[in-house]
């Protein structure tokens, strides 16, 4: 396995901004990073976003901003990997600090946006009353051309700068530059995303990384800021939240379906991470 996949965003030399419409059975689900900043609006689909050191659910209507060279992936819910996938859709805006000239974001008038770019290294989710207006403006940009598209984009940046935000990581995330270490981490994460519903022991995952148990524990904590078991439980809980929004599944079914062995352990971790119970979470989502 190679390190997190570096992407070169295919912008024309004559264009400052790339507007990309993503559609298909599921979002691209391999850990990757790119120099460009990315603003993404989820039009259709749900699943879990892995960004930096965090896992967070995503749903239709969500807006995220992802910093330059921050490893991330959008893992669509399981139904999107079946032949009857309802299909996903999203719009991404890609740009870098030199898109409008090397000194543009250094201008005094752009001081707030410059700070926004720095904050995006933590990963940003738009929350509150600004979410819908920003989402609508992002979707409208696909119908615009030339200077109107750039003007709309600058308005989006201004809104992102002033809106209410949730930071997905407490500190800025940096890519792992060493290819051997990056490859190891990618291998561990890819395996975990594919197999989190099954029993995964530290011995098994350490063997996958070609490390002893002690070496692996140190390695994972050093590069993610958390223990592997903590990460695994967080991933399972975030996937449980996605399933709780669907009335088809009972809480007990979800508990075992995301990899927990007993209800008490599931309830304890859910309460710890979400500060509520699965029942209360389900009611809140259903009844608003």
Phi, psi and omega in degrees: 000140178270174179290170178316133192290121177279125179257141169255112182291125188279069176271142174291149179297340181266003181235134180276336189229135173253124174254117186240127175262119178260130176209154181149190181297321182204163176290156177300124192243034175245140181300127183207170177208163179206156181297326184290146167287150181229129171248123185233134173250126179272111180274318179212136178127160174210159182167212182233131175266124169259124182216119181064248180249010188242157168237137185209137179290149171233151181216168176303135181098348180285149175231129179234153169235128185244128184287168180297130175062026176267120179299137182201164171200150174253108181265103180294154178300160188303325183300335181282353178255015177256168180292342178258029180306133176286356178073149180253164172206137178206159176238128178242140174249124181245135177202162175229179187291344177258006185301325183247023184107145188299335184256000188301308182284357175267355179296150181302321181293342182257017183303316180294319179292324177300320177293324177298317179300318179295317180294333182293345175294344175273343189086127185235134168246132177280131179229170176083196187290344180279348187300308183295314178301320179291317178302313181296324180290322177297316180293331181287338186292339180293339182265002185249157181225163170055223187294334179295323178294318180293319179298316178297319179298317179295326176294323177297315178299319179297317178296318179298325180294324187259351186281169174282132187233154167244123177272126186282340174229148182285336178228167180296144180260142176237143176291155176274116186279331180287121188294325180294314179293318179298319178296321178297313182295318179299318180299317179295314182293316179301316180296319182293317179297327181279335191233016185298338180285341181265169174289127177235116179268158177298323180298318181295312185287327177294320178297323179298325180271002181059044179227156172288167180303313181295317179297318181295316180302317178293315181300312184292318180295322181296320188262351178237345180082006180211163178286162180295318180297321177299314179299315182298316179295321178296318179297318179295319180293320179296322176290327175297321179298321177299316182288329180295339179280356179251119184293353184293329191253139173281161180296322179296317178300317180295318179308306182283332182291334179261003171113358177281147184268340179209157185294321184297319178294317178300311182296321180296314180289325179296313180298319181295319185274326187250354179058030177201175178263160177302322179297314179295321178300315181296317179296317181298318180291320183290318186256359179071000000 
